Amino acid sequence: SDGPAVAISTAEACGVVGCVLRNVGTGVSLSGSRECLIYGNDIHSTGGAGITAHSGNRNPEAPDANCIENNYVHHTGYYTKAASGISTTGVGNIISHNLVHDCPRIGIDYNGNDHIIEYNEVRHINLETQDSGATYCLGRDWTNRGHIVRYNYLHDSLGYGRHNGPHWRSPFYTFGIYLDDWSSGQHVYGNIVARSFLAGIDVHSGRDNVIENNHVFQIGQGVEVVKVGLFRR
């Protein structure tokens, strides 16, 4: 199938637990739903993402409160290279204790408010793309804030791209934890980041971010542990 194996829309308190989902477009697609549990699934060989949990909610007093936990997501993005292993928007979702590896782009991406990304292992990511991270938040909105990224083990964020014209190379232009384009108000602590090419942690034009007590080592170029960039039009 080129569609999702499991699609849940506008639902409450539903669960997808202990399934093997493969050879599909997306493993689990959760949209406009709250208090749902995606737990203990083996998801691989997908055309796009492994798990998505998306909503247009921006109300912190009524969080989505979905939980994506203890899933094994790997070898995704056979056709859609921009798809992530796990992706969420909305408010107040938890992505915890997952193993994500061998994806063409991002392992875990998030947007919205007040998500918690914790105790995940993400490795061998960004195998076919660049300017990316093992975890990634695309802001472009000062109110996209309140996230916590803690106690994750993120390693081998490789990257693939052109260098000096026609020459392709890997590793290339990636980070471990990437707070991109105004991502603000985040607390990033207790993470282990190894073998990302440009920097372990990149903060691109955000504000009010707290980055503390992370262990970053074996960075590809050996230049920067934390990079803070300026937004350019």
KOLMIKE-499895 format. One record per residue (C-alpha): x, y, z; residue in one letter; residue number from 0. Coordinates in steps of 0.5 Angstrom, whole numbers, plus 2048, in hexadecimal, padded with zeros to 3 digits. Example, Ala and Ser with C-alpha at 12.3 -4.5 7.8 and 13.67 -1.06 7.14 Angstrom:
! residues 2
x; y; z; res; n
819; 7F7; 810; A; 0
81B; 7FE; 80E; S; 1
END
This chain:
! residues 233
x; y; z; res; n
800; 800; 800; S; 0
802; 807; 7FF; D; 1
7FE; 80A; 804; G; 2
7FE; 809; 80C; P; 3
7FE; 802; 80F; A; 4
7FA; 805; 815; V; 5
7F6; 80C; 814; A; 6
7F3; 80F; 81B; I; 7
7EF; 816; 81A; S; 8
7EB; 81A; 81F; T; 9
7EB; 815; 824; A; 10
7ED; 814; 82C; E; 11
7F0; 80F; 830; A; 12
7F2; 80A; 82A; C; 13
7F8; 806; 82A; G; 14
7FC; 802; 825; V; 15
800; 7FD; 829; V; 16
805; 7F7; 827; G; 17
804; 7F7; 81F; C; 18
809; 7F6; 81A; V; 19
807; 7FB; 814; L; 20
80C; 7FB; 80E; R; 21
80B; 7FC; 806; N; 22
806; 802; 807; V; 23
807; 809; 806; G; 24
806; 80B; 80D; T; 25
806; 806; 813; G; 26
801; 80A; 818; V; 27
7FE; 811; 816; S; 28
7FB; 814; 81C; L; 29
7F7; 81B; 81A; S; 30
7F3; 81F; 81E; G; 31
7F3; 81A; 824; S; 32
7F4; 81B; 82B; R; 33
7F7; 816; 831; E; 34
7F8; 810; 82C; C; 35
7FE; 80B; 82D; L; 36
803; 809; 828; I; 37
807; 804; 82C; Y; 38
80B; 7FE; 82A; G; 39
80B; 7FD; 823; N; 40
810; 7FB; 81E; D; 41
80F; 800; 818; I; 42
814; 7FF; 812; H; 43
814; 7FF; 80A; S; 44
810; 805; 809; T; 45
80F; 80A; 803; G; 46
80F; 810; 808; G; 47
80F; 811; 80F; A; 48
80E; 80C; 815; G; 49
80A; 80F; 819; I; 50
806; 816; 819; T; 51
802; 819; 81E; A; 52
7FF; 820; 81B; H; 53
7FA; 825; 81D; S; 54
7F9; 82C; 81D; G; 55
7F8; 82D; 824; N; 56
7FC; 833; 827; R; 57
7F8; 833; 82E; N; 58
7FD; 832; 834; P; 59
7F7; 831; 839; E; 60
7F4; 82B; 834; A; 61
7FA; 827; 832; P; 62
7FA; 821; 82D; D; 63
7FD; 81D; 832; A; 64
7FF; 817; 82D; N; 65
804; 813; 82F; C; 66
809; 80F; 82A; I; 67
80D; 80A; 82E; E; 68
812; 804; 82E; N; 69
811; 804; 826; N; 70
816; 801; 821; Y; 71
816; 805; 81B; V; 72
81B; 804; 816; H; 73
81D; 804; 80E; H; 74
818; 809; 80D; T; 75
817; 80E; 807; G; 76
818; 80A; 801; Y; 77
814; 80F; 7FD; Y; 78
813; 815; 801; T; 79
81A; 817; 803; K; 80
818; 81D; 807; A; 81
813; 818; 80B; A; 82
816; 817; 813; S; 83
816; 811; 817; G; 84
811; 814; 81C; I; 85
80E; 81B; 81B; S; 86
809; 81F; 81F; T; 87
806; 826; 81F; T; 88
800; 829; 824; G; 89
801; 829; 82C; V; 90
804; 825; 831; G; 91
806; 81E; 82E; N; 92
80B; 81A; 831; I; 93
810; 816; 82C; I; 94
814; 811; 831; S; 95
818; 80B; 831; H; 96
818; 80A; 82A; N; 97
81D; 807; 825; L; 98
81E; 80A; 81E; V; 99
823; 809; 819; H; 100
825; 809; 812; D; 101
820; 80E; 80F; C; 102
822; 813; 809; P; 103
821; 819; 80D; R; 104
81F; 81B; 815; I; 105
81E; 816; 81A; G; 106
819; 81A; 81E; I; 107
816; 820; 81C; D; 108
811; 825; 820; Y; 109
80D; 82B; 820; N; 110
808; 82F; 824; G; 111
809; 82F; 82C; N; 112
80A; 82C; 832; D; 113
80D; 825; 82F; H; 114
811; 820; 833; I; 115
817; 81C; 82F; I; 116
81A; 818; 834; E; 117
81E; 811; 835; Y; 118
81E; 810; 82D; N; 119
824; 80D; 829; E; 120
825; 810; 822; V; 121
82A; 80D; 81E; R; 122
82D; 80D; 816; H; 123
828; 813; 814; I; 124
828; 818; 80E; N; 125
82B; 812; 80A; L; 126
829; 816; 804; E; 127
828; 81D; 805; T; 128
82B; 823; 809; Q; 129
82A; 829; 80D; D; 130
826; 825; 812; S; 131
827; 822; 819; G; 132
826; 81B; 81D; A; 133
820; 81F; 820; T; 134
81E; 825; 81D; Y; 135
819; 82B; 81E; C; 136
817; 830; 819; L; 137
815; 836; 81C; G; 138
813; 83D; 818; R; 139
80F; 83F; 81D; D; 140
811; 842; 824; W; 141
80B; 83E; 828; T; 142
80D; 837; 826; N; 143
810; 836; 82C; R; 144
810; 832; 833; G; 145
813; 82C; 830; H; 146
818; 827; 835; I; 147
81D; 823; 831; V; 148
821; 81F; 837; R; 149
824; 818; 838; Y; 150
825; 816; 831; N; 151
82B; 812; 82D; Y; 152
82C; 815; 826; L; 153
831; 813; 822; H; 154
834; 812; 81B; D; 155
830; 818; 818; S; 156
833; 817; 811; L; 157
831; 81C; 80C; G; 158
832; 81B; 804; Y; 159
832; 821; 7FF; G; 160
837; 824; 7FA; R; 161
83D; 827; 7FC; H; 162
841; 82C; 7F7; N; 163
83C; 82B; 7F1; G; 164
83B; 824; 7EE; P; 165
83E; 820; 7F4; H; 166
83A; 81D; 7F9; W; 167
83C; 81B; 800; R; 168
83A; 818; 806; S; 169
83A; 81A; 80C; P; 170
838; 821; 80A; F; 171
834; 827; 80D; Y; 172
830; 824; 813; T; 173
82F; 825; 81B; F; 174
82D; 820; 821; G; 175
828; 825; 824; I; 176
826; 82A; 81F; Y; 177
821; 830; 821; L; 178
820; 833; 81B; D; 179
81D; 83A; 819; D; 180
81B; 83E; 81F; W; 181
81A; 837; 823; S; 182
819; 83A; 82A; S; 183
818; 839; 831; G; 184
81B; 832; 831; Q; 185
81E; 82E; 837; H; 186
824; 82A; 834; V; 187
827; 826; 839; Y; 188
82A; 81F; 83B; G; 189
82B; 81D; 834; N; 190
831; 819; 831; I; 191
833; 81B; 82A; V; 192
838; 817; 826; A; 193
83B; 818; 81F; R; 194
837; 81D; 81C; S; 195
83A; 821; 816; F; 196
83A; 828; 818; L; 197
838; 829; 81F; A; 198
835; 825; 824; G; 199
82F; 82A; 826; I; 200
82D; 830; 821; D; 201
829; 836; 823; V; 202
827; 83A; 81D; H; 203
824; 841; 81F; S; 204
820; 83E; 825; G; 205
81F; 842; 82C; R; 206
81E; 840; 833; D; 207
821; 839; 832; N; 208
825; 835; 837; V; 209
82A; 830; 835; I; 210
82E; 82D; 83B; E; 211
831; 827; 83E; N; 212
832; 823; 837; N; 213
837; 81F; 835; H; 214
83A; 820; 82E; V; 215
840; 81D; 82B; F; 216
843; 81A; 824; Q; 217
840; 820; 820; I; 218
842; 81F; 819; G; 219
846; 825; 817; Q; 220
848; 826; 81E; G; 221
846; 82D; 81F; V; 222
840; 82F; 823; E; 223
83C; 82B; 828; V; 224
837; 831; 828; V; 225
835; 835; 822; K; 226
831; 83B; 823; V; 227
82F; 83E; 81C; G; 228
82C; 845; 819; L; 229
826; 845; 815; F; 230
827; 847; 80E; R; 231
822; 849; 809; R; 232
END
